[in-house]
Amino acid sequence: MTAPRPTGAPAPAAPDAEAVQGDTATGGTTVDETATDDRIARGLVDGDEHCLAIAYQRWGRLVQTLAARALGDPREAEDVTQQVFVAAWRGRANFRPERGSLPAWLSGVTRRKIADALTARTRRIGIAASLGASLEREGTVHDEPARVLDRLVVTEELSRLPHVQRDVLELSFFADLTQTQIAHRTGMPLGTVKSHARRGLQRMRRSLELAGAGMGR
């Protein structure tokens, strides 16, 4: 069930089911959408997936608004929103309802994920600069034209991807990191890294296939 959204504003992305796969709920009393914040918080700590869904419905738009204001990019804000609720689910054992409210705790998680996103953005700029310098060097030493063209095509296709997928694939292609190393570098769960890599490659493959079909006409 998705939360209502203001006119013109995109709905926040729901938590990635693959990212929480393997975590099983401990059961408990069914909680409905009218439950108090405290009941939702305690249900979340107990591992009630339904409480996670209600928390997302109730505070997802707040999280996305905070992220959008800080990042200035709606797509990045959607990614951060997803990361916040996945992190909340995985880190629910660290939340203490008696010490503070769930919205306040989610705001703290949001601030950390925003900081991570800004760090990733800086890293992307550095990778792009390094790649550009590398391509210039390749052109000056008369490197094989096909190889330079391949890298240009890959770089162009990467630029079309959502930023998290782009980060993962850039670290794989240009930094030659394994998915496990990427998970350690970025702090993302390995399953999330694999999911982003798979989706990014699928998007790139579809885009290249469409481009090839267009050239063949």
Secondary structure as UniProt FT lines:
FT   TURN            7..8
FT   HELIX           17..20
FT   TURN            21..22
FT   TURN            33..34
FT   HELIX           37..45
FT   TURN            46..47
FT   HELIX           49..71
FT   HELIX           74..90
FT   HELIX           92..94
FT   HELIX           97..99
FT   HELIX           102..140
FT   TURN            141..142
FT   HELIX           145..159
FT   HELIX           163..173
FT   HELIX           179..186
FT   HELIX           190..215
//
